[in-house]
Amino acid sequence: MEESRIAMLAIVVEDTNQVSSLNEILHEYSQYIIGRMGLPYSKRNISLISIAMDAPGDVISALCGRLGNLSGITVKAAYSRL
């Protein structure tokens, strides 16, 4: 089994029609999510979401890939060295 990693996901939501799909996907990975913070930025009509995770690297990559395939969603991951 692959070693667990700590990561932060930065998600930019430019298409609010995708929020339901985004939340459904995040729910599927809820066992790996440490915490989540969402910031609506009404001035620019976007939302910024940060997700803290403790999961194997392939799980983190899979989540990033699934979210990144949603139109109007951009996601990047930063991994801890530990």
Backbone atoms as SQL, in Angstrom:
CREATE TABLE atoms (id INTEGER PRIMARY KEY, chain TEXT, resi INTEGER, resn TEXT, atom TEXT, x REAL, y REAL, z REAL);
INSERT INTO atoms VALUES
  (1, 'A', 1, 'MET', 'N', 0.841, -1.187, 0.000),
  (2, 'A', 1, 'MET', 'CA', 0.000, 0.000, 0.000),
  (3, 'A', 1, 'MET', 'C', 0.885, 1.248, 0.000),
  (4, 'A', 2, 'GLU', 'N', 0.497, 2.214, -0.780),
  (5, 'A', 2, 'GLU', 'CA', 1.261, 3.454, -0.906),
  (6, 'A', 2, 'GLU', 'C', 1.186, 4.271, 0.385),
  (7, 'A', 3, 'GLU', 'N', 2.296, 4.927, 0.705),
  (8, 'A', 3, 'GLU', 'CA', 2.374, 5.755, 1.903),
  (9, 'A', 3, 'GLU', 'C', 1.454, 6.968, 1.791),
  (10, 'A', 4, 'SER', 'N', 0.857, 7.331, 2.911),
  (11, 'A', 4, 'SER', 'CA', -0.036, 8.481, 2.961),
  (12, 'A', 4, 'SER', 'C', 0.769, 9.775, 2.885),
  (13, 'A', 5, 'ARG', 'N', 0.212, 10.768, 2.205),
  (14, 'A', 5, 'ARG', 'CA', 0.857, 12.080, 2.056),
  (15, 'A', 5, 'ARG', 'C', -0.083, 13.163, 2.570),
  (16, 'A', 6, 'ILE', 'N', 0.491, 14.263, 3.006),
  (17, 'A', 6, 'ILE', 'CA', -0.282, 15.442, 3.378),
  (18, 'A', 6, 'ILE', 'C', -0.219, 16.397, 2.192),
  (19, 'A', 7, 'ALA', 'N', -1.376, 16.915, 1.789),
  (20, 'A', 7, 'ALA', 'CA', -1.416, 17.828, 0.644),
  (21, 'A', 7, 'ALA', 'C', -2.482, 18.893, 0.853),
  (22, 'A', 8, 'MET', 'N', -2.277, 20.022, 0.194),
  (23, 'A', 8, 'MET', 'CA', -3.274, 21.086, 0.124),
  (24, 'A', 8, 'MET', 'C', -3.695, 21.220, -1.327),
  (25, 'A', 9, 'LEU', 'N', -4.993, 21.224, -1.562),
  (26, 'A', 9, 'LEU', 'CA', -5.521, 21.464, -2.899),
  (27, 'A', 9, 'LEU', 'C', -6.047, 22.889, -2.950),
  (28, 'A', 10, 'ALA', 'N', -5.696, 23.603, -3.997),
  (29, 'A', 10, 'ALA', 'CA', -6.231, 24.938, -4.254),
  (30, 'A', 10, 'ALA', 'C', -7.175, 24.814, -5.441),
  (31, 'A', 11, 'ILE', 'N', -8.429, 25.179, -5.239),
  (32, 'A', 11, 'ILE', 'CA', -9.451, 25.031, -6.271),
  (33, 'A', 11, 'ILE', 'C', -10.039, 26.400, -6.580),
  (34, 'A', 12, 'VAL', 'N', -10.086, 26.745, -7.869),
  (35, 'A', 12, 'VAL', 'CA', -10.719, 27.978, -8.323),
  (36, 'A', 12, 'VAL', 'C', -11.970, 27.580, -9.098),
  (37, 'A', 13, 'VAL', 'N', -13.113, 28.087, -8.653),
  (38, 'A', 13, 'VAL', 'CA', -14.395, 27.777, -9.291),
  (39, 'A', 13, 'VAL', 'C', -14.846, 29.008, -10.065),
  (40, 'A', 14, 'GLU', 'N', -14.821, 28.911, -11.395),
  (41, 'A', 14, 'GLU', 'CA', -15.257, 30.012, -12.249),
  (42, 'A', 14, 'GLU', 'C', -16.652, 29.775, -12.810),
  (43, 'A', 15, 'ASP', 'N', -17.135, 28.537, -12.755),
  (44, 'A', 15, 'ASP', 'CA', -18.469, 28.184, -13.256),
  (45, 'A', 15, 'ASP', 'C', -19.286, 27.622, -12.099),
  (46, 'A', 16, 'THR', 'N', -20.173, 28.438, -11.544),
  (47, 'A', 16, 'THR', 'CA', -20.955, 28.009, -10.382),
  (48, 'A', 16, 'THR', 'C', -21.917, 26.870, -10.707),
  (49, 'A', 17, 'ASN', 'N', -22.177, 26.614, -11.971),
  (50, 'A', 17, 'ASN', 'CA', -23.019, 25.478, -12.350),
  (51, 'A', 17, 'ASN', 'C', -22.349, 24.148, -12.024),
  (52, 'A', 18, 'GLN', 'N', -21.038, 24.162, -11.778),
  (53, 'A', 18, 'GLN', 'CA', -20.288, 22.936, -11.489),
  (54, 'A', 18, 'GLN', 'C', -20.177, 22.641, -9.992),
  (55, 'A', 19, 'VAL', 'N', -20.702, 23.517, -9.148),
  (56, 'A', 19, 'VAL', 'CA', -20.534, 23.357, -7.699),
  (57, 'A', 19, 'VAL', 'C', -21.145, 22.055, -7.197),
  (58, 'A', 20, 'SER', 'N', -22.300, 21.689, -7.703),
  (59, 'A', 20, 'SER', 'CA', -22.941, 20.441, -7.274),
  (60, 'A', 20, 'SER', 'C', -22.070, 19.238, -7.617),
  (61, 'A', 21, 'SER', 'N', -21.541, 19.197, -8.833),
  (62, 'A', 21, 'SER', 'CA', -20.662, 18.099, -9.248),
  (63, 'A', 21, 'SER', 'C', -19.387, 18.083, -8.415),
  (64, 'A', 22, 'LEU', 'N', -18.826, 19.256, -8.161),
  (65, 'A', 22, 'LEU', 'CA', -17.617, 19.362, -7.351),
  (66, 'A', 22, 'LEU', 'C', -17.866, 18.801, -5.949),
  (67, 'A', 23, 'ASN', 'N', -18.980, 19.189, -5.332),
  (68, 'A', 23, 'ASN', 'CA', -19.286, 18.708, -3.982),
  (69, 'A', 23, 'ASN', 'C', -19.532, 17.205, -3.947),
  (70, 'A', 24, 'GLU', 'N', -20.159, 16.657, -4.980),
  (71, 'A', 24, 'GLU', 'CA', -20.376, 15.207, -5.050),
  (72, 'A', 24, 'GLU', 'C', -19.043, 14.464, -5.092),
  (73, 'A', 25, 'ILE', 'N', -18.114, 14.964, -5.894),
  (74, 'A', 25, 'ILE', 'CA', -16.795, 14.331, -5.997),
  (75, 'A', 25, 'ILE', 'C', -16.056, 14.442, -4.666),
  (76, 'A', 26, 'LEU', 'N', -16.077, 15.620, -4.053),
  (77, 'A', 26, 'LEU', 'CA', -15.403, 15.784, -2.761),
  (78, 'A', 26, 'LEU', 'C', -15.994, 14.842, -1.712),
  (79, 'A', 27, 'HIS', 'N', -17.298, 14.637, -1.749),
  (80, 'A', 27, 'HIS', 'CA', -17.932, 13.725, -0.792),
  (81, 'A', 27, 'HIS', 'C', -17.388, 12.301, -0.943),
  (82, 'A', 28, 'GLU', 'N', -17.102, 11.893, -2.174),
  (83, 'A', 28, 'GLU', 'CA', -16.548, 10.558, -2.423),
  (84, 'A', 28, 'GLU', 'C', -15.173, 10.385, -1.770),
  (85, 'A', 29, 'TYR', 'N', -14.464, 11.476, -1.567),
  (86, 'A', 29, 'TYR', 'CA', -13.121, 11.440, -0.984),
  (87, 'A', 29, 'TYR', 'C', -13.114, 11.926, 0.464),
  (88, 'A', 30, 'SER', 'N', -14.271, 12.003, 1.088),
  (89, 'A', 30, 'SER', 'CA', -14.379, 12.604, 2.426),
  (90, 'A', 30, 'SER', 'C', -13.535, 11.894, 3.481),
  (91, 'A', 31, 'GLN', 'N', -13.278, 10.607, 3.305),
  (92, 'A', 31, 'GLN', 'CA', -12.471, 9.886, 4.295),
  (93, 'A', 31, 'GLN', 'C', -11.027, 10.376, 4.334),
  (94, 'A', 32, 'TYR', 'N', -10.581, 11.065, 3.279),
  (95, 'A', 32, 'TYR', 'CA', -9.208, 11.564, 3.200),
  (96, 'A', 32, 'TYR', 'C', -9.094, 13.060, 3.500),
  (97, 'A', 33, 'ILE', 'N', -10.217, 13.749, 3.588),
  (98, 'A', 33, 'ILE', 'CA', -10.206, 15.203, 3.749),
  (99, 'A', 33, 'ILE', 'C', -10.109, 15.574, 5.223),
  (100, 'A', 34, 'ILE', 'N', -9.070, 16.342, 5.559),
  (101, 'A', 34, 'ILE', 'CA', -8.864, 16.819, 6.927),
  (102, 'A', 34, 'ILE', 'C', -9.764, 18.025, 7.185),
  (103, 'A', 35, 'GLY', 'N', -9.810, 18.938, 6.223),
  (104, 'A', 35, 'GLY', 'CA', -10.609, 20.146, 6.371),
  (105, 'A', 35, 'GLY', 'C', -10.764, 20.863, 5.045),
  (106, 'A', 36, 'ARG', 'N', -11.703, 21.806, 5.044),
  (107, 'A', 36, 'ARG', 'CA', -12.036, 22.524, 3.814),
  (108, 'A', 36, 'ARG', 'C', -12.423, 23.954, 4.178),
  (109, 'A', 37, 'MET', 'N', -11.986, 24.895, 3.332),
  (110, 'A', 37, 'MET', 'CA', -12.387, 26.284, 3.512),
  (111, 'A', 37, 'MET', 'C', -12.760, 26.855, 2.154),
  (112, 'A', 38, 'GLY', 'N', -13.915, 27.472, 2.069),
  (113, 'A', 38, 'GLY', 'CA', -14.363, 28.081, 0.823),
  (114, 'A', 38, 'GLY', 'C', -14.541, 29.578, 0.995),
  (115, 'A', 39, 'LEU', 'N', -14.078, 30.326, 0.009),
  (116, 'A', 39, 'LEU', 'CA', -14.180, 31.781, 0.038),
  (117, 'A', 39, 'LEU', 'C', -14.851, 32.276, -1.237),
  (118, 'A', 40, 'PRO', 'N', -16.087, 32.741, -1.153),
  (119, 'A', 40, 'PRO', 'CA', -16.702, 33.345, -2.334),
  (120, 'A', 40, 'PRO', 'C', -16.097, 34.733, -2.556),
  (121, 'A', 41, 'TYR', 'N', -15.801, 35.041, -3.795),
  (122, 'A', 41, 'TYR', 'CA', -15.247, 36.354, -4.132),
  (123, 'A', 41, 'TYR', 'C', -16.193, 36.992, -5.137),
  (124, 'A', 42, 'SER', 'N', -17.240, 37.625, -4.613),
  (125, 'A', 42, 'SER', 'CA', -18.315, 38.129, -5.463),
  (126, 'A', 42, 'SER', 'C', -17.856, 39.231, -6.415),
  (127, 'A', 43, 'LYS', 'N', -16.836, 39.972, -6.041),
  (128, 'A', 43, 'LYS', 'CA', -16.335, 41.042, -6.910),
  (129, 'A', 43, 'LYS', 'C', -15.887, 40.488, -8.263),
  (130, 'A', 44, 'ARG', 'N', -15.322, 39.270, -8.266),
  (131, 'A', 44, 'ARG', 'CA', -14.841, 38.644, -9.500),
  (132, 'A', 44, 'ARG', 'C', -15.721, 37.476, -9.943),
  (133, 'A', 45, 'ASN', 'N', -16.804, 37.212, -9.195),
  (134, 'A', 45, 'ASN', 'CA', -17.746, 36.136, -9.500),
  (135, 'A', 45, 'ASN', 'C', -17.069, 34.760, -9.565),
  (136, 'A', 46, 'ILE', 'N', -16.174, 34.497, -8.608),
  (137, 'A', 46, 'ILE', 'CA', -15.520, 33.191, -8.497),
  (138, 'A', 46, 'ILE', 'C', -15.546, 32.756, -7.032),
  (139, 'A', 47, 'SER', 'N', -15.200, 31.508, -6.806),
  (140, 'A', 47, 'SER', 'CA', -15.017, 30.996, -5.451),
  (141, 'A', 47, 'SER', 'C', -13.653, 30.336, -5.368),
  (142, 'A', 48, 'LEU', 'N', -13.029, 30.458, -4.210),
  (143, 'A', 48, 'LEU', 'CA', -11.732, 29.846, -3.946),
  (144, 'A', 48, 'LEU', 'C', -11.929, 28.834, -2.823),
  (145, 'A', 49, 'ILE', 'N', -11.455, 27.615, -3.036),
  (146, 'A', 49, 'ILE', 'CA', -11.617, 26.550, -2.053),
  (147, 'A', 49, 'ILE', 'C', -10.253, 25.941, -1.770),
  (148, 'A', 50, 'SER', 'N', -9.965, 25.739, -0.491),
  (149, 'A', 50, 'SER', 'CA', -8.748, 25.010, -0.117),
  (150, 'A', 50, 'SER', 'C', -9.170, 23.741, 0.612),
  (151, 'A', 51, 'ILE', 'N', -8.490, 22.649, 0.287),
  (152, 'A', 51, 'ILE', 'CA', -8.777, 21.338, 0.864),
  (153, 'A', 51, 'ILE', 'C', -7.475, 20.784, 1.438),
  (154, 'A', 52, 'ALA', 'N', -7.487, 20.422, 2.723),
  (155, 'A', 52, 'ALA', 'CA', -6.348, 19.740, 3.343),
  (156, 'A', 52, 'ALA', 'C', -6.642, 18.244, 3.323),
  (157, 'A', 53, 'MET', 'N', -5.653, 17.446, 2.854),
  (158, 'A', 53, 'MET', 'CA', -5.856, 16.005, 2.709),
  (159, 'A', 53, 'MET', 'C', -4.720, 15.211, 3.335),
  (160, 'A', 54, 'ASP', 'N', -5.049, 14.004, 3.767),
  (161, 'A', 54, 'ASP', 'CA', -4.074, 13.006, 4.211),
  (162, 'A', 54, 'ASP', 'C', -4.464, 11.732, 3.477),
  (163, 'A', 55, 'ALA', 'N', -3.738, 11.419, 2.402),
  (164, 'A', 55, 'ALA', 'CA', -4.126, 10.315, 1.524),
  (165, 'A', 55, 'ALA', 'C', -2.918, 9.828, 0.734),
  (166, 'A', 56, 'PRO', 'N', -3.000, 8.613, 0.182),
  (167, 'A', 56, 'PRO', 'CA', -1.951, 8.163, -0.731),
  (168, 'A', 56, 'PRO', 'C', -1.864, 9.109, -1.940),
  (169, 'A', 57, 'GLY', 'N', -0.668, 9.255, -2.486),
  (170, 'A', 57, 'GLY', 'CA', -0.458, 10.155, -3.615),
  (171, 'A', 57, 'GLY', 'C', -1.357, 9.879, -4.797),
  (172, 'A', 58, 'ASP', 'N', -1.628, 8.594, -5.085),
  (173, 'A', 58, 'ASP', 'CA', -2.478, 8.288, -6.234),
  (174, 'A', 58, 'ASP', 'C', -3.924, 8.717, -5.996),
  (175, 'A', 59, 'VAL', 'N', -4.369, 8.715, -4.753),
  (176, 'A', 59, 'VAL', 'CA', -5.725, 9.177, -4.431),
  (177, 'A', 59, 'VAL', 'C', -5.815, 10.690, -4.622),
  (178, 'A', 60, 'ILE', 'N', -4.798, 11.408, -4.162),
  (179, 'A', 60, 'ILE', 'CA', -4.764, 12.863, -4.328),
  (180, 'A', 60, 'ILE', 'C', -4.737, 13.220, -5.812),
  (181, 'A', 61, 'SER', 'N', -3.913, 12.521, -6.578),
  (182, 'A', 61, 'SER', 'CA', -3.829, 12.772, -8.025),
  (183, 'A', 61, 'SER', 'C', -5.148, 12.474, -8.717),
  (184, 'A', 62, 'ALA', 'N', -5.801, 11.387, -8.306),
  (185, 'A', 62, 'ALA', 'CA', -7.086, 11.024, -8.911),
  (186, 'A', 62, 'ALA', 'C', -8.137, 12.095, -8.634),
  (187, 'A', 63, 'LEU', 'N', -8.169, 12.600, -7.408),
  (188, 'A', 63, 'LEU', 'CA', -9.127, 13.655, -7.074),
  (189, 'A', 63, 'LEU', 'C', -8.844, 14.907, -7.889),
  (190, 'A', 64, 'CYS', 'N', -7.582, 15.307, -7.977),
  (191, 'A', 64, 'CYS', 'CA', -7.218, 16.487, -8.780),
  (192, 'A', 64, 'CYS', 'C', -7.637, 16.309, -10.231),
  (193, 'A', 65, 'GLY', 'N', -7.417, 15.123, -10.769),
  (194, 'A', 65, 'GLY', 'CA', -7.791, 14.853, -12.155),
  (195, 'A', 65, 'GLY', 'C', -9.283, 14.944, -12.380),
  (196, 'A', 66, 'ARG', 'N', -10.054, 14.354, -11.476),
  (197, 'A', 66, 'ARG', 'CA', -11.514, 14.388, -11.622),
  (198, 'A', 66, 'ARG', 'C', -12.048, 15.810, -11.517),
  (199, 'A', 67, 'LEU', 'N', -11.540, 16.564, -10.552),
  (200, 'A', 67, 'LEU', 'CA', -12.000, 17.946, -10.404),
  (201, 'A', 67, 'LEU', 'C', -11.560, 18.798, -11.588),
  (202, 'A', 68, 'GLY', 'N', -10.334, 18.594, -12.047),
  (203, 'A', 68, 'GLY', 'CA', -9.811, 19.360, -13.171),
  (204, 'A', 68, 'GLY', 'C', -10.540, 19.104, -14.475),
  (205, 'A', 69, 'ASN', 'N', -11.221, 17.968, -14.577),
  (206, 'A', 69, 'ASN', 'CA', -11.996, 17.655, -15.780),
  (207, 'A', 69, 'ASN', 'C', -13.334, 18.381, -15.826),
  (208, 'A', 70, 'LEU', 'N', -13.739, 18.988, -14.727),
  (209, 'A', 70, 'LEU', 'CA', -14.973, 19.771, -14.719),
  (210, 'A', 70, 'LEU', 'C', -14.698, 21.120, -15.378),
  (211, 'A', 71, 'SER', 'N', -15.571, 21.543, -16.282),
  (212, 'A', 71, 'SER', 'CA', -15.355, 22.833, -16.943),
  (213, 'A', 71, 'SER', 'C', -15.525, 23.961, -15.927),
  (214, 'A', 72, 'GLY', 'N', -14.667, 24.946, -16.025),
  (215, 'A', 72, 'GLY', 'CA', -14.731, 26.089, -15.129),
  (216, 'A', 72, 'GLY', 'C', -14.108, 25.852, -13.769),
  (217, 'A', 73, 'ILE', 'N', -13.406, 24.715, -13.603),
  (218, 'A', 73, 'ILE', 'CA', -12.741, 24.381, -12.342),
  (219, 'A', 73, 'ILE', 'C', -11.248, 24.220, -12.610),
  (220, 'A', 74, 'THR', 'N', -10.423, 24.895, -11.812),
  (221, 'A', 74, 'THR', 'CA', -8.970, 24.739, -11.875),
  (222, 'A', 74, 'THR', 'C', -8.503, 24.237, -10.520),
  (223, 'A', 75, 'VAL', 'N', -7.606, 23.251, -10.522),
  (224, 'A', 75, 'VAL', 'CA', -7.127, 22.690, -9.256),
  (225, 'A', 75, 'VAL', 'C', -5.626, 22.433, -9.324),
  (226, 'A', 76, 'LYS', 'N', -4.943, 22.722, -8.232),
  (227, 'A', 76, 'LYS', 'CA', -3.507, 22.454, -8.087),
  (228, 'A', 76, 'LYS', 'C', -3.271, 21.851, -6.711),
  (229, 'A', 77, 'ALA', 'N', -2.283, 20.976, -6.606),
  (230, 'A', 77, 'ALA', 'CA', -1.950, 20.340, -5.330),
  (231, 'A', 77, 'ALA', 'C', -0.536, 20.713, -4.913),
  (232, 'A', 78, 'ALA', 'N', -0.358, 20.949, -3.622),
  (233, 'A', 78, 'ALA', 'CA', 0.960, 21.161, -3.019),
  (234, 'A', 78, 'ALA', 'C', 1.138, 20.084, -1.959),
  (235, 'A', 79, 'TYR', 'N', 2.251, 19.342, -2.049),
  (236, 'A', 79, 'TYR', 'CA', 2.502, 18.206, -1.162),
  (237, 'A', 79, 'TYR', 'C', 3.514, 18.563, -0.079),
  (238, 'A', 80, 'SER', 'N', 3.278, 18.048, 1.127),
  (239, 'A', 80, 'SER', 'CA', 4.243, 18.160, 2.214),
  (240, 'A', 80, 'SER', 'C', 5.444, 17.274, 1.905),
  (241, 'A', 81, 'ARG', 'N', 6.595, 17.635, 2.396),
  (242, 'A', 81, 'ARG', 'CA', 7.789, 16.803, 2.217),
  (243, 'A', 81, 'ARG', 'C', 7.798, 15.637, 3.196),
  (244, 'A', 82, 'LEU', 'N', 6.964, 15.675, 4.212),
  (245, 'A', 82, 'LEU', 'CA', 6.911, 14.627, 5.239),
  (246, 'A', 82, 'LEU', 'C', 6.155, 13.414, 4.751);
